[in-house]
Amino acid sequence: MMKVGILGGTFNPPHTGHLVIANEVLHAYGLDEIWFMPNQVPPHKTVDMPIGNSDRLSMLELAIADNQRFRVEKAELERSGPSYTYETMKILKDKNKEIDFHFIIGGDMVEYLPKWHKIDELLEMVKFVGVSRPSYTTETDYEILYAETPQIDISSSMIRERVRNGRSIRYLLPESVRVYIEENGIYGS
């Protein structure tokens, strides 16, 4: 049975922290691939700098281009309405019965698990892998796996703010993504 990690997010933009987490979980649990799954409308977040899905997809494809075990999964972008993980994973499980899915979440989401839509049913479909994030705990009553990852305190909102303020974002994200942001005037660059 193939083992696949799912890393969801807005990826607005994708950055080094996302890539390090994906790589660490891939190796910690002997996964075959990591699928980066951009959200359509995350139910728990408001986005302060809306950009088109095509730009988010382009940046994500650039970010993972040099790793053949990383790919983009567009399931949430192909649906309308809020991106509930339960609904999306039900679709993915129905399409991929031979895959053992590991859903990767940061410490901020571990704390939020009790509020997830249909969490008990979701836990029957996937194994959650929690990774620590600065200033969040990974304590929960739910049965989840954990992966130690280097603490990289980078966020997409911090990158967007730096671009708006004309500050450097070099080394916070892949160079190809930085160039894409500049060349396309994203986030006010």
Buried (B, 14 or more C-beta within 10 A) or exposed (E): EEBBBBBBBBBBBBBBBBBBBBBBBBEBBEBEBBBBBBBBBBEEEEBEBEBEEEBBBBBBBBBBEEBEBBBBBBBBBEBEEBBBBBBBBBEBBEEEEEBBBBBBBBBBBBBBBEEBEBBEEBBEBBBBBBBBBEEBEBEBEBEBBBBEBEEBEBBBEBBBBBBEEEEEBEEBBBEBBBEBBEEEEBBEB
